[in-house]
Amino acid sequence: MVAVFRIVFLLFVLTLFTSGAYAKANFFDSDNFPSGAGSDIYGDFLPPEQAFIFTVENLDQRQVKLSWTVAEGYYLYKDKFRFSNDSSIKVVDTAFSEAVMVDDPKFGKVPVFRNSAHIYLQLSDPVPEEGTTLRFSYQGCAEGGLCYPLMDGDYPLIYDDRLPEFDAEAFAVLKGKTAEAEQLEQKEQQATEISSDLLSQEVIISNLSGKSFALNIAVFLLAGVVSAFLGCSYPLIPIVSSLIAGQGEKLTPQRGAALSTVYVIAMALVLSIAGLIAATIGVNVTALLQNPYVLGGVSLVFVILAIAMFGKLDIAMPATVTNFFNHLSNKQKGGSYIGAAIMGAMSALIAGPCATPVLAGALIYIANTNNLLLGWSALFALGIGTGMPLILVGAGMGSFLPKAGEWMDLLKGFFGFVLLGLALWFLQQGGLPLRLVNLAWGLIFLGAAIYFVRNGMKHLKHMSIAVLLFLVFGAGSILGFAAAGFGGKSLFSPFTPPVESSFTYARSLDELQQRIAGEKPVVMYFTAEWCTVCRSLDANVISDPAVNESLKKWNPTKIDMTISGEFQKVLMEKYQVIGPPTFIMLDGNGNVAQRIVGNIDVEGLVERLDK
């Protein structure tokens, strides 16, 4: 019995800390960025017109070639190009030069242009004699940490009767060549990054489009297994374990395997059917499964099941339903096949978002081709693959768990706390504040310690290590709750006085002018929601007590550049701001005294503020 408790406890701790890794990563994160401040108006970065040099060439009456020479260390986003014009002539088709995939901190894995970018535009009609204007926008980044805002440009298209007629075949060949280049690029990436590419949307869509039905199913089954061992199945292990534990004397390896198989099949069915419906009606399945109200409802179900595990609630189905399914379940409370199916269906909420790249690739294929049979089969295979380790867990528990004895009530109590942990995990995914998450974890751990001391006195000697660890984890989580409440950044400084950023937004020229005319000099911080570096600065630098102390002699002012309106454009031109993050420090007369562009750490910012 000692071995049983040790195995189950280690399984519980592994699952708990895997599922809670996100919250703890956020709580302990204290990364600093190297200083990238420069002495001139652009710091260490190039102005956009030098980082991305633009040229235009009219190839024929209905085809225009746009080219950018991209400086080393910079890149342009392929999917951020937009085109329009002020006449009835439209851009009806585009062809791009070869792009490369990068793991961008803001947008994830995206295609970008390095060194150069060429875009071929097919116009709906020849340019009229009075001419027209082509308008376009694009966005790029510097690898050193600067995000340029969307950049606008326009180019006059002039009528020229000397240009040749539009060659549709040549343009089609051009598009074919760029498409072939993108396919070769994907194959090169697949050869160097096998594990990540196996789960990428591009490879998934390519597999669905070009392989046989049987091979597609095998690919998705393998992708599901890979997803499971990358962490997708870890939060599901205690659910399967609680189902098996409820069997008592009827538990056998065969029954354990059967229950876990029903669980996995139900999970795969819900995942595949929900994905199929979502793809055909255009709903974001990941957002649907991660809706806070859905997650809150599932958390409530787990709380009710946990109460039942403690013997405080008798869950019974209506008589008509019980009679209908009597041949399947035999009225078992904790381990019926119906219970396994219901729990498996709810577990699709975990497995779906976890396998998002594979899921998204299948959904895109379904939406584009309407091949519902292949899409559904692929999604079902994905769900089965994700659940394969769970079937092994079910069969294994049926082999080594004792069949009866005093252990049963203690084991059910243990899984009651496991289910409470799962309820909290769902609430955490739904956006429960980190402070409350830490408090809830502390109460669960401390409650488990008290429960086993009170109800397991006969076996306390064998469970002493587990009880001690429950107490340690509980105290640590409560301390984390206190740290979040007192502004601490880690468990090692939990009672740091609360510190909030001194910066406040100015949203108009009049408001900014009033601040400049005040007694204190103004320091402007240009930021944006899409700026990843800005978010890191806000969390680790701007809110630091030393920075706030140095800001006391300044009027700290934030300028939001998320949307580039007239206010933002005027300030960018006046103060020569090329993008966030940028700090502009004005003297008493409103003139620029200092400028910081890009990343900077606490020490560097304090030094500039104290000059």
KAVENDA-V681091 format. One line per field, one symbol per residue. burial: # if it has 16 or more other C-alpha atoms within 10 Angstrom, else .. A space follows every 10 residues. Layout:
burial: ???
//
This chain:
burial: ....#..##. .#..##..## ..##..#... ..#.###... #####.##.. ##.#...### #####.#### #..#####.. ..#.#...## #..####### #......... ####.##### ###..###.. .###...### ##..#####. ......#... .....#.... #..##.###. ###..#..## ......#### #####.##.. .....##.## ########.. ########## ########.. ###.###### ########## ##.###.##. ....##..## .#.###.### ########## .......... .#......#. ########## #.######## ########## #######... .#.####### ########## #.#######. ###...#### ########## ########## ...####### #########. ###..#.... .##..##.## ########## ########## #..###.... ###..#.... .#..##...# ########.# #######.## #####.##.# #..####### ##.....#.. .#....#### ######.... ...####### ##.###..#. .
//
